[in-house]
Amino acid sequence: MNDQEYNAKLDELDHLLNDLDVPMEPARVWELLAEVSHHDLQQAGHI
């Protein structure tokens, strides 16, 4: 995933968690967290 995709996922996650007008989508939140975490681990050289 490139930096633009990574930032878009973080923005979507922030929107889902903090915008009171957006219905909570737990499955999507977990999916985004997994993708972002995987990216972070790759960048740190742990994968």
N, C-alpha and C positions, 0 to 999 in steps of 0.2 A: 504494500500500500504506500502510495506516495504522500508527501506532506499535505497536499491539498485534500486528499481523501481522508487522511487522519484528522485534519482540522474540521472537516465537514461532519465526521462522526462525533467528534467532541461537541460541536455546536448542536447537533441533533440531540445528543444525550443531555446537554444542558437545558435545551428547550423542553424535553420530555419531563425532566425532573423539577424544573423551576417555573414553568409557565402554568399558572392556575387555570387557564382556559383550555389547556390541552389535556385530554383524558389520559390517564396513566396506562401505559402499555408495558407491563412487566416483562413479557417475553422479548420485546424489542430492546428494553433497557439492558437486560442480561446479554443479549446478542451483541450490542454495541460495546458493553464492558469487556466482553471476551475478545472482541476484535482489537480494541484499543490496548488491552493488556498484552495480547500477543505481540502487537507491534512494539510496545514498550520493551518487552523482554528481548525481542530481536535486536532492537537498537542498543540494548545494554550488553548484548553478546551472550545472553543466557540460553539462547536456543540455537 
